[in-house]
Amino acid sequence: MSSAEEITWSEVVARLDASRNYWLTTVDAGGAPHAVPVWGVVVAGALHLYASRTSAKARHVSRDPRVALHLESAEDVVIVDGRLEDLGQPTAHREVMTALDAKYPNELAYLPSHDDYYDALYRLVPARARSWALADFDGSQRRWSAGGSAG
């Protein structure tokens, strides 16, 4: 296996922005991983996700904000490790709500702008990211780190 090259955060964000669905893994009370599909949107260079505070993922994040997030594809991979920052009520962030409505126009009933059940908004604060394409696994591996190194 060859060593991974660097990828820029703006390249990672572009890949996240283009995706409709994501898999989010949180840490449950017993320390076990808990994976769920989520929707989100990129605003101001950051991925924003939402949830109900009564959901398992929101309870996990309130106790331990560390997460792993990845795209659906196992052939065109982007994985981001980091933490979720709680931004409070989604409706207090009009730019994010407008972007979610634009991204998911056929699912408005399931968005915080139309259902107050969704009362938590999060911003993904990345620590590191990895990407690769299965068709060229060795040649396509790339990494990003918040510390500025590719490792």
Secondary structure, DSSP 8 states (H G I E B T S, - for coil): ----EE--HHHHHHHHHH-S-EEEEEE-TTS-EEEEEE-EEEETTEEEEEE-TTSHHHHHHHH--EEEEEES-SSEEEEEEEEEEEEE-GGG-HHHHHHHHHH-GGGGGGSTTT-TT--EEEEEEEEEEEEEEGGGHHHH-EEEETTSS--
